[in-house]
């Protein structure tokens, strides 16, 4: 009897914690920061279109480091801890790789069509997409909560 009551109490605590986490909203600066990072990297691509500068070569690593810091600041602001598993790490890596690939391919394609400021335009599209997907991405991150 006592074991059943303890299990039920633990389930209630877990359910209340998950409900509270789902009610949290990311701070306004989190999606704006993500969009700003991708746009800054895109503008950097137009400043060095040949990719001969050291800054352009280091841009993806700087983007990843700043994005990781931004996500950590968001988690601390929300007071949550995410599970650090191989699956969630792989999903985050895939998201960053997809963003960078779309940025590079979009800029390359627009450059081939002689569109002015191709990387900046690709960055604007990705920044808008980042802002549009902020809520679903937050819910996906909440799904990996450790409570």
C-alpha positions as CSV (number, residue, x, y, z in Angstrom):
1,X,0.0,0.0,0.0
2,X,2.8,2.5,0.9
3,X,4.7,1.7,-2.3
4,X,1.6,2.4,-4.5
5,X,1.0,5.7,-2.7
6,X,4.7,6.7,-3.1
7,X,4.6,5.8,-6.8
8,X,1.4,7.8,-7.3
9,X,3.0,10.8,-5.5
10,X,6.1,10.6,-7.7
11,X,3.9,10.5,-10.8
12,X,2.0,13.6,-9.7
13,X,5.2,15.5,-9.0
14,X,6.5,14.5,-12.5
15,X,3.2,15.5,-14.1
16,X,3.2,18.9,-12.3
17,X,6.8,19.5,-13.3
18,X,6.1,18.7,-17.0
19,X,3.0,20.9,-17.0
20,X,4.9,23.8,-15.5
21,X,7.7,23.3,-18.1
22,X,5.2,23.3,-21.0
23,X,3.8,26.6,-19.7
24,X,7.2,28.3,-19.8
25,X,7.9,30.6,-22.7
26,X,11.4,31.3,-24.0
27,X,12.6,34.8,-23.4
28,X,12.1,37.2,-26.3
29,X,15.9,37.4,-26.8
30,X,16.4,33.7,-27.4
31,X,14.8,33.4,-30.9
32,X,15.9,37.0,-31.7
33,X,19.5,36.0,-30.8
34,X,19.4,32.8,-32.9
35,X,18.1,34.8,-35.9
36,X,20.7,37.5,-35.3
37,X,23.5,35.0,-35.2
38,X,22.5,33.4,-38.5
39,X,22.0,36.8,-40.1
40,X,25.4,38.1,-38.9
41,X,27.1,35.0,-40.3
42,X,25.3,35.6,-43.6
43,X,26.4,39.2,-43.8
44,X,29.9,38.1,-43.1
45,X,29.7,35.9,-46.2
46,X,28.9,38.9,-48.3
47,X,31.7,40.9,-46.8
48,X,34.1,38.2,-47.9
49,X,32.5,36.6,-51.0
50,X,35.6,34.7,-52.0
51,X,36.0,33.1,-48.6
52,X,39.6,34.1,-48.6
53,X,39.5,35.7,-45.2
54,X,40.1,33.9,-41.9
55,X,36.9,35.3,-40.4
56,X,34.7,33.5,-43.0
57,X,36.5,30.2,-42.4
58,X,36.0,30.5,-38.6
59,X,32.4,31.7,-38.9
60,X,30.7,28.3,-38.6
61,X,32.6,27.5,-35.4
62,X,31.9,30.9,-33.9
63,X,28.3,30.5,-34.8
64,X,28.1,27.1,-33.1
65,X,29.9,28.4,-29.9
66,X,27.7,31.4,-29.7
67,X,24.5,29.4,-30.4
68,X,25.5,26.9,-27.6
69,X,26.0,29.8,-25.2
70,X,22.7,31.3,-26.1
71,X,20.9,28.0,-25.6
72,X,22.6,27.6,-22.2
73,X,21.6,31.1,-21.2
74,X,18.0,30.3,-22.2
75,X,18.0,27.1,-20.2
76,X,19.3,28.9,-17.1
77,X,16.8,31.7,-17.6
78,X,13.9,29.2,-17.8
79,X,15.4,27.1,-14.9
80,X,15.4,23.8,-16.8
81,X,17.9,21.1,-17.4
82,X,17.8,19.2,-20.6
83,X,18.9,15.6,-21.0
84,X,22.3,15.3,-22.5
85,X,22.0,12.1,-24.5
86,X,23.5,11.0,-27.8
87,X,20.1,11.4,-29.4
88,X,19.5,14.9,-28.3
89,X,23.0,16.0,-29.1
90,X,22.7,14.4,-32.6
91,X,19.5,16.3,-33.2
92,X,21.1,19.6,-32.2
93,X,24.0,18.9,-34.4
94,X,21.7,18.1,-37.2
95,X,19.8,21.3,-36.8
96,X,23.0,23.4,-36.8
97,X,24.3,21.5,-39.8
98,X,21.0,22.0,-41.7
99,X,21.0,25.7,-41.0
100,X,24.6,26.1,-42.2
101,X,24.1,23.9,-45.2
102,X,21.0,25.8,-46.3
103,X,22.8,29.1,-45.8
104,X,25.8,28.0,-47.8
105,X,23.8,26.4,-50.6
106,X,21.3,29.3,-50.7
107,X,24.1,31.8,-51.0
108,X,25.9,29.8,-53.6
109,X,22.8,29.4,-55.7
110,X,21.9,33.0,-55.5
111,X,25.5,34.0,-56.3
112,X,25.3,31.7,-59.4
113,X,22.2,33.7,-60.5
114,X,24.1,37.0,-59.9
115,X,21.7,38.1,-57.2
116,X,23.1,41.0,-55.2
117,X,24.0,40.2,-51.6
118,X,23.2,36.5,-51.9
119,X,24.4,35.4,-48.5
120,X,22.5,38.2,-46.8
121,X,19.3,37.3,-48.6
122,X,19.8,33.6,-47.7
123,X,20.4,34.7,-44.1
124,X,17.3,36.8,-44.0
125,X,15.2,33.8,-45.1
126,X,16.8,31.6,-42.4
127,X,16.4,34.3,-39.8
128,X,12.7,34.6,-40.6
129,X,12.4,30.8,-40.5
130,X,14.1,30.7,-37.2
131,X,11.7,33.3,-35.8
132,X,8.7,31.4,-37.3
133,X,9.8,28.1,-35.8
134,X,10.7,29.4,-32.4
135,X,7.7,28.1,-30.6
136,X,7.8,24.5,-32.1
137,X,11.5,24.3,-31.5
138,X,11.0,25.3,-27.9
139,X,8.3,22.6,-27.5
140,X,10.8,20.1,-29.0
141,X,13.4,21.1,-26.5
142,X,10.9,20.8,-23.6
143,X,10.2,17.3,-24.7
144,X,13.8,16.4,-23.7
145,X,13.4,17.7,-20.1
146,X,15.0,16.0,-17.2
147,X,12.6,16.4,-14.3
